[in-house]
Amino acid sequence: MLGNVKVYLLRSFSRSFKKKVASFPNVKLREISKIEEISEGIFTTGEVGFFIKEQSLIVKKENGRDRHNWMFTSRVG
């Protein structure tokens, strides 16, 4: 077992899918719909798109003095 896991799912995901994920005893489910910082320097865009909802993960990375790089990743929901 992985230990306690926080799972961030789009609010638009089906109720049955969210119920299945939440059924694991070590999962704490969090539904999201807008941009949110989920850990220091790590953000989710929340729901993006109209017909097909997706979300992106944004990671703020320090790059020298007062400079930041942003890394984006996307996944269809």
Backbone hydrogen bonds, N-H to C=O, Kabsch-Sander energy under -0.5 kcal/mol:
donor,donor_aa,acceptor,acceptor_aa,energy
5,V,26,N,-3.0
7,V,5,V,-0.5
7,V,28,K,-2.4
8,Y,6,K,-0.5
9,L,7,V,-0.7
9,L,30,R,-2.2
11,R,32,I,-2.8
13,F,10,L,-1.8
18,K,14,S,-2.2
19,K,15,R,-2.4
20,K,16,S,-2.0
21,V,17,F,-2.4
22,A,18,K,-2.6
23,S,19,K,-0.9
23,S,20,K,-0.6
24,F,21,V,-1.3
27,V,24,F,-1.7
28,K,5,V,-2.9
29,L,27,V,-0.6
30,R,7,V,-2.8
32,I,9,L,-2.6
36,E,44,T,-2.2
38,I,36,E,-0.6
38,I,42,I,-2.2
39,S,42,I,-1.5
42,I,39,S,-2.7
43,F,58,I,-3.0
44,T,36,E,-2.5
45,T,56,S,-2.2
47,E,33,S,-0.9
48,V,54,E,-2.4
53,K,51,F,-0.6
54,E,48,V,-2.1
55,Q,75,R,-1.8
57,L,73,T,-2.4
58,I,43,F,-2.9
59,V,71,M,-2.3
60,K,41,G,-3.3
61,K,59,V,-0.5
61,K,69,N,-2.9
63,N,67,R,-2.4
66,D,64,G,-0.5
67,R,64,G,-0.7
69,N,61,K,-2.7
71,M,59,V,-2.0
73,T,57,L,-1.7
75,R,55,Q,-2.1
77,G,53,K,-2.1
